């Protein structure tokens, strides 16, 4: 067992940034995981001496802590039952629906809540085990909302921050949770709470005031710790971003440029390529964009082979009933569209239910003439930022839902309400038909925004906010 190391910066997230992969010789290696959080934090942690606490993705006994790519990883164990109750149950069948406008019904089970508490306690103990005296602790996302208060009870010397990668719901939805007060108590254990949008931070402050009777002023909530000490917690927006320079460099590489040409040719070199890239999740609006595309085909707005639609749908939470149902619906719709509108050798929809490496996605973004990012509700949606970053040629057009956090930063995109199918169709046609010179101007503005507000700036802003909370940093650094 390796010696227990201590760190001045500790990250805690549901998952470690790596997955164990079996090699051809029967051994195993750790490979970087896909996903927005890992992609964002990877460049943040480079050059920082820190530890990452999280689940390794396999049930049973956790691997021993280990170092990978210059980062100390501290696995937290989950049993098979806890994977069902804490993760698939409470996190993704109770909290996720509530935090995403109850697009599907939320389910409330006391045993799920009990295991959510138990797993959060385990994470808190692991954080405290690797945190040096006075360390900064940065806790991530809705799976670990009790950890801030649990860490504070164990280690009041630590500076504690929490960041929410998904929306925080309006009071009327959050109020449905039977354990709403315990979740508010858990979050208020932090010194600073970061959210994707100002509206999310305001929703949290309003919930603390209206549902729990806390005193609030502006972005601040007054709370009392178990020892009777009064504290002030700040909650504000600090929208996440991506590694603009690293991704742009990859997009310009010779290997990716060759792959762009290969993909375009393999699609039959159509006039227009429409692209969607999402986890297979009911919040992402995949069904809505397929419906809009199908109606455009039915109306004769275009037909294969001049136009084709590529939908990458990364597998997600496949044991949760709502996700199983969604996959059936999407695949049925794709089959109907292809059966009705495909030309021989030119499918109307290329449906890819798998994940792809970063290099392949970087090439695919450059193939896409129109990128469809149309969630019904999303905290940020980094795909939108990745797309404009990859378009160093200033080509392409981004169709973006107004219900993403990204819309608040990329308002030069072709904005849509994905619930309005007719409006979505017209937005898609406008994205295709707008003069290329105008599209280049819009793309240039979007790229400038992402470049100026990259992932390093996001991390620096969060950590500065954490350091100074409950005070605001000076305007220049805020």
HELIX and SHEET records of a PDB file:
HELIX    1   1 UNK A   36  UNK A   45  1                                  10    
HELIX    2   2 UNK A   80  UNK A   82  1                                   3    
HELIX    3   3 UNK A   83  UNK A   95  3                                  13    
HELIX    4   4 UNK A   96  UNK A   99  1                                   4    
HELIX    5   5 UNK A  110  UNK A  130  1                                  21    
HELIX    6   6 UNK A  142  UNK A  144  5                                   3    
HELIX    7   7 UNK A  147  UNK A  154  1                                   8    
HELIX    8   8 UNK A  171  UNK A  174  1                                   4    
HELIX    9   9 UNK A  180  UNK A  187  1                                   8    
HELIX   10  10 UNK A  198  UNK A  212  1                                  15    
HELIX   11  11 UNK A  244  UNK A  252  1                                   9    
HELIX   12  12 UNK A  254  UNK A  266  1                                  13    
HELIX   13  13 UNK A  282  UNK A  284  5                                   3    
HELIX   14  14 UNK A  286  UNK A  298  1                                  13    
HELIX   15  15 UNK A  321  UNK A  341  1                                  21    
HELIX   16  16 UNK A  358  UNK A  367  1                                  10    
HELIX   17  17 UNK A  382  UNK A  390  1                                   9    
HELIX   18  18 UNK A  405  UNK A  408  5                                   4    
HELIX   19  19 UNK A  421  UNK A  433  1                                  13    
HELIX   20  20 UNK A  436  UNK A  452  1                                  17    
HELIX   21  21 UNK A  455  UNK A  468  1                                  14    
HELIX   22  22 UNK A  475  UNK A  477  5                                   3    
SHEET    1   A10 UNK A  66  UNK A  68  0                                        
SHEET    2   A10 UNK A  71  UNK A  76 -1                                        
SHEET    3   A10 UNK A  50  UNK A  55  1                                        
SHEET    4   A10 UNK A   7  UNK A  15  1                                        
SHEET    5   A10 UNK A 131  UNK A 140  1                                        
SHEET    6   A10 UNK A 159  UNK A 163  1                                        
SHEET    7   A10 UNK A 192  UNK A 195  1                                        
SHEET    8   A10 UNK A 230  UNK A 237  1                                        
SHEET    9   A10 UNK A 220  UNK A 224 -1                                        
SHEET   10   A10 UNK A 215  UNK A 217 -1                                        
SHEET    1   B 2 UNK A  18  UNK A  22  0                                        
SHEET    2   B 2 UNK A  28  UNK A  32 -1                                        
SHEET    1   C 6 UNK A 349  UNK A 352  0                                        
SHEET    2   C 6 UNK A 307  UNK A 314  1                                        
SHEET    3   C 6 UNK A 272  UNK A 279  1                                        
SHEET    4   C 6 UNK A 370  UNK A 373  1                                        
SHEET    5   C 6 UNK A 397  UNK A 401  1                                        
SHEET    6   C 6 UNK A 414  UNK A 416  1                                        
END                                                                             
